[in-house]
Amino acid sequence: MSQGYVKIFRKVLDNPNASNHIFLAVWSYLLLKASHKHYVMRIAGEDRTLNPGDMVCSCRKVAEFFGINKDTVNNIFNTMERDSMIRRKMYARKTVISVVNWSSYQEAADTSPDASWDTSPDTSPDTNKKKEERRDIDDSAKEDENDGTLIASREIMDEFNKRAGKRYKSHAGSTHIATIRARLTDGYTKEELLEVIDHKVAELKGTENDAKWLNPTSMFRPQNIERNLDFARSHLDMEEAKLVREYNQVKTTMGNLEAETIKQKIMKIRERKEKRNGRTVLQS
């Protein structure tokens, strides 16, 4: 592990758990133990590449280091995972913990000290909005209406505005449109970007972070898009599992009518997942 220092952002104090000194101690421990470079490690019988921000870590090791109960550490890890501070991947006898958005916080020289927990846009949405309002763009002269990425980007922006309750502009000079087009050019599909939109709208809409972080530039930045897509799909899997449990319980206690409503929700989720994987759903 590299010598030197790591950055701890003041925004950490906004977390309601920050008043817990053990929570802050464990968070500092993870930052200090995380790798600063790629390396290969034998895990569960395979050579696996760990990325900057990753570490092999267990509740037992952390508990022994601080002299606290292992369940206390597990509860802290669960809280950090819910707050999108870390991700955990379990293997046989080993757990890989990843510090979310490590590269944005620790490697970027111009990282803002007031960055959000899980996203850090180049400029604030308010600034982008003001820039858009100041631009005097002749769309008919500057936009190619036959540009497929521009057309798709506008469709995605329209869906974002509809689902998030926003009114962002969709002209070719828009910072948000430029970000969407860049991700489409990178190879992400329209359906994948809509998955991220649905997830982030469910996570942020109506919260104190809505105005600041619920915008395409934040969601689709290069260092955020893959993580947000992974979270969106994990959330969909968890929602399906929750509905299946609810379906089994309701079918046993309340009968078929109520269970059918839940079943339809499950089928819609499965349709979205099957469509994402390029397969046709067989209706029973």
C-alpha positions as CSV (number, residue, x, y, z in Angstrom):
1,M,0.0,0.0,0.0
2,S,1.3,3.4,-0.9
3,Q,2.7,5.7,1.8
4,G,1.4,9.3,2.1
5,Y,-2.0,10.7,2.8
6,V,-5.7,10.4,1.8
7,K,-8.3,13.2,1.6
8,I,-11.3,13.4,3.9
9,F,-14.0,15.7,2.8
10,R,-15.8,18.1,5.1
11,K,-19.1,16.9,3.6
12,V,-18.7,13.8,5.7
13,L,-19.9,15.8,8.7
14,D,-23.3,16.2,7.0
15,N,-24.0,12.5,7.4
16,P,-26.3,12.0,10.4
17,N,-24.0,9.2,11.6
18,A,-20.9,11.5,11.7
19,S,-21.5,12.2,15.4
20,N,-20.7,8.6,16.1
21,H,-17.0,8.6,16.7
22,I,-16.8,4.8,15.9
23,F,-18.4,5.5,12.5
24,L,-15.9,8.1,11.6
25,A,-13.0,6.0,12.9
26,V,-14.1,3.0,10.7
27,W,-14.5,5.3,7.7
28,S,-11.0,6.7,8.2
29,Y,-9.7,3.1,8.6
30,L,-11.2,2.1,5.2
31,L,-9.7,5.2,3.4
32,L,-6.3,4.5,4.9
33,K,-6.4,0.8,4.0
34,A,-7.7,1.2,0.5
35,S,-5.3,0.4,-2.3
36,H,-3.9,3.4,-4.4
37,K,-3.2,1.3,-7.5
38,H,-4.3,-1.8,-9.4
39,Y,-3.0,-5.1,-8.1
40,V,-3.8,-8.8,-8.5
41,M,-4.8,-11.0,-5.6
42,R,-5.8,-14.6,-5.3
43,I,-9.4,-14.7,-4.1
44,A,-11.7,-17.8,-4.1
45,G,-9.3,-19.7,-6.3
46,E,-8.9,-17.1,-9.0
47,D,-6.5,-14.2,-9.7
48,R,-8.6,-11.1,-9.4
49,T,-7.6,-7.5,-10.2
50,L,-8.4,-5.0,-7.4
51,N,-8.8,-1.4,-8.3
52,P,-7.7,1.8,-6.5
53,G,-10.1,2.2,-3.6
54,D,-10.5,-1.6,-3.1
55,M,-9.3,-3.6,-0.2
56,V,-9.8,-7.1,1.3
57,C,-11.4,-6.4,4.6
58,S,-13.6,-8.2,7.1
59,C,-15.7,-7.1,10.1
60,R,-13.5,-9.3,12.3
61,K,-10.3,-7.5,11.3
62,V,-11.8,-4.0,11.9
63,A,-13.4,-5.1,15.2
64,E,-10.0,-6.4,16.4
65,F,-8.2,-3.2,15.4
66,F,-10.6,-1.0,17.3
67,G,-11.4,-3.5,20.1
68,I,-15.1,-3.4,19.4
69,N,-17.9,-5.9,18.7
70,K,-18.0,-7.5,15.2
71,D,-21.7,-6.8,14.9
72,T,-21.1,-3.1,15.5
73,V,-18.7,-3.0,12.5
74,N,-21.2,-5.0,10.3
75,N,-23.9,-2.4,11.2
76,I,-21.6,0.4,10.2
77,F,-20.8,-1.3,6.9
78,N,-24.5,-1.7,6.2
79,T,-25.1,2.0,6.9
80,M,-22.2,3.0,4.6
81,E,-23.5,0.7,1.9
82,R,-27.0,2.3,2.1
83,D,-25.4,5.7,2.0
84,S,-23.4,4.8,-1.2
85,M,-20.1,5.2,0.6
86,I,-18.9,1.7,0.0
87,R,-19.7,-1.5,-2.0
88,R,-19.1,-5.0,-0.7
89,K,-18.5,-8.2,-2.8
90,M,-18.5,-11.4,-0.9
91,Y,-16.3,-14.4,-1.8
92,A,-15.4,-17.6,0.1
93,R,-13.6,-16.5,3.2
94,K,-12.9,-13.0,1.8
95,T,-14.8,-9.8,1.3
96,V,-13.7,-7.0,-1.1
97,I,-14.8,-3.6,0.0
98,S,-14.7,-0.7,-2.6
99,V,-14.8,2.9,-1.6
100,V,-17.3,4.5,-3.9
101,N,-16.0,7.2,-6.2
102,W,-12.5,6.8,-5.0
103,S,-10.8,8.2,-8.1
104,S,-13.0,11.4,-8.0
105,Y,-12.1,12.1,-4.4
106,Q,-8.5,10.9,-4.0
107,E,-7.0,11.3,-7.5
108,A,-8.5,14.5,-8.9
109,A,-6.4,17.5,-8.2
110,D,-9.4,19.9,-8.5
111,T,-11.9,18.0,-6.4
112,S,-14.1,20.4,-4.5
113,P,-14.1,20.1,-0.6
114,D,-17.9,20.2,-0.7
115,A,-18.4,17.3,-3.1
116,S,-21.4,15.0,-2.6
117,W,-21.2,11.6,-1.1
118,D,-21.5,9.8,-4.4
119,T,-21.2,12.3,-7.2
120,S,-19.1,15.3,-8.1
121,P,-20.2,17.3,-11.2
122,D,-17.7,19.5,-13.0
123,T,-19.9,22.5,-12.4
124,S,-23.0,22.9,-10.3
125,P,-26.4,22.6,-12.0
126,D,-27.2,26.2,-11.2
127,T,-24.1,27.3,-13.1
128,N,-24.9,25.2,-16.0
129,K,-28.4,26.6,-16.1
130,K,-27.1,30.1,-16.1
131,K,-24.7,29.3,-18.9
132,E,-27.5,27.9,-20.9
133,E,-29.7,30.9,-20.4
134,R,-26.8,33.2,-21.5
135,R,-26.2,31.3,-24.7
136,D,-27.7,32.7,-27.9
137,I,-27.7,29.6,-30.1
138,D,-29.0,29.5,-33.6
139,D,-30.2,25.9,-33.5
140,S,-31.1,25.8,-37.2
141,A,-27.5,26.7,-38.1
142,K,-25.6,24.7,-35.5
143,E,-27.6,21.4,-35.1
144,D,-27.7,18.6,-37.5
145,E,-31.2,17.2,-37.2
146,N,-30.0,13.9,-38.8
147,D,-27.4,13.4,-36.1
148,G,-28.5,10.1,-34.5
149,T,-26.8,10.8,-31.1
150,L,-28.4,14.2,-30.9
151,I,-31.9,12.9,-31.6
152,A,-31.4,10.1,-29.0
153,S,-30.0,12.5,-26.5
154,R,-33.0,14.7,-26.8
155,E,-35.3,11.8,-26.3
156,I,-33.4,10.8,-23.2
157,M,-33.5,14.4,-22.0
158,D,-37.3,14.5,-22.5
159,E,-37.7,11.3,-20.5
160,F,-35.5,12.7,-17.8
161,N,-37.5,15.9,-17.6
162,K,-40.7,13.9,-17.5
163,R,-39.6,11.5,-14.8
164,A,-37.6,13.9,-12.6
165,G,-40.1,16.9,-13.0
166,K,-37.4,19.1,-14.5
167,R,-37.3,21.6,-17.4
168,Y,-33.8,21.4,-18.8
169,K,-33.3,22.6,-22.3
170,S,-32.3,20.1,-25.1
171,H,-30.5,22.3,-27.7
172,A,-27.2,21.2,-29.0
173,G,-25.2,23.6,-26.9
174,S,-26.7,22.3,-23.6
175,T,-24.1,20.9,-21.2
176,H,-26.5,18.1,-20.3
177,I,-27.1,17.1,-23.9
178,A,-23.3,17.1,-24.5
179,T,-22.8,14.7,-21.6
180,I,-25.6,12.4,-22.7
181,R,-24.2,12.4,-26.3
182,A,-20.8,11.5,-25.0
183,R,-22.1,8.5,-23.1
184,L,-24.0,7.3,-26.2
185,T,-20.8,7.7,-28.2
186,D,-19.0,5.6,-25.5
187,G,-21.4,2.8,-26.3
188,Y,-24.0,3.1,-23.6
189,T,-27.5,2.5,-24.9
190,K,-30.6,4.6,-24.4
191,E,-32.1,1.9,-22.3
192,E,-29.1,1.8,-19.9
193,L,-29.2,5.6,-19.5
194,L,-33.0,5.4,-18.7
195,E,-32.2,2.7,-16.1
196,V,-29.9,5.1,-14.4
197,I,-32.5,7.9,-14.6
198,D,-35.2,5.7,-12.9
199,H,-32.8,4.8,-10.2
200,K,-31.5,8.3,-9.4
201,V,-35.0,9.8,-9.6
202,A,-36.2,7.2,-7.0
203,E,-33.1,8.0,-4.9
204,L,-33.0,11.8,-5.0
205,K,-36.3,13.3,-6.1
206,G,-37.9,15.3,-3.3
207,T,-34.8,15.0,-1.1
208,E,-32.4,17.8,-0.1
209,N,-30.0,16.7,-2.8
210,D,-32.6,17.0,-5.6
211,A,-31.8,20.4,-6.8
212,K,-28.0,19.9,-6.6
213,W,-27.4,16.4,-7.9
214,L,-30.5,15.2,-9.9
215,N,-29.3,16.2,-13.4
216,P,-27.8,14.4,-16.4
217,T,-24.3,15.9,-16.1
218,S,-23.9,14.5,-12.6
219,M,-25.5,11.1,-13.3
220,F,-23.7,10.5,-16.6
221,R,-20.2,11.8,-15.9
222,P,-17.5,9.2,-17.0
223,Q,-16.6,8.3,-13.4
224,N,-20.2,8.0,-12.3
225,I,-22.1,6.3,-15.1
226,E,-20.8,2.7,-14.6
227,R,-21.3,2.8,-10.8
228,N,-24.8,4.3,-11.2
229,L,-25.7,1.7,-13.7
230,D,-24.5,-1.1,-11.3
231,F,-26.6,0.5,-8.5
232,A,-29.6,0.7,-10.7
233,R,-29.5,-2.9,-11.6
234,S,-28.8,-4.0,-8.0
235,H,-31.7,-1.9,-6.8
236,L,-34.0,-3.6,-9.5
237,D,-32.9,-7.1,-8.3
238,M,-33.6,-6.1,-4.7
239,E,-37.0,-4.7,-5.6
240,E,-37.9,-7.9,-7.4
241,A,-36.8,-10.1,-4.5
242,K,-38.8,-7.9,-2.1
243,L,-42.0,-8.3,-4.3
244,V,-41.5,-12.0,-4.6
245,R,-41.4,-12.4,-0.8
246,E,-44.5,-10.1,-0.5
247,Y,-46.3,-12.1,-3.2
248,N,-45.7,-15.4,-1.4
249,Q,-46.9,-14.0,1.9
250,V,-50.0,-12.3,0.4
251,K,-51.0,-15.3,-1.7
252,T,-51.0,-17.4,1.5
253,T,-52.8,-14.9,3.8
254,M,-55.0,-12.7,1.5
255,G,-55.9,-14.7,-1.6
256,N,-55.3,-14.5,-5.3
257,L,-56.7,-11.1,-6.1
258,E,-54.2,-9.1,-4.0
259,A,-51.4,-11.4,-5.0
260,E,-52.1,-10.8,-8.7
261,T,-51.5,-7.1,-8.4
262,I,-48.0,-7.8,-6.9
263,K,-47.4,-10.4,-9.6
264,Q,-48.0,-7.8,-12.3
265,K,-45.3,-5.6,-10.7
266,I,-42.9,-8.5,-10.6
267,M,-43.6,-9.2,-14.3
268,K,-42.9,-5.6,-15.2
269,I,-39.5,-5.7,-13.5
270,R,-38.7,-9.0,-15.2
271,E,-39.7,-7.5,-18.6
272,R,-37.3,-4.6,-18.1
273,K,-34.5,-7.0,-17.1
274,E,-35.2,-9.3,-20.1
275,K,-35.4,-6.4,-22.5
276,R,-32.1,-5.1,-21.1
277,N,-30.5,-8.5,-21.8
278,G,-31.9,-8.6,-25.3
279,R,-34.3,-11.5,-24.7
280,T,-38.0,-11.9,-25.2
281,V,-40.1,-12.5,-22.1
282,L,-42.4,-15.6,-22.2
283,Q,-45.7,-14.8,-20.5
284,S,-47.2,-17.6,-18.5
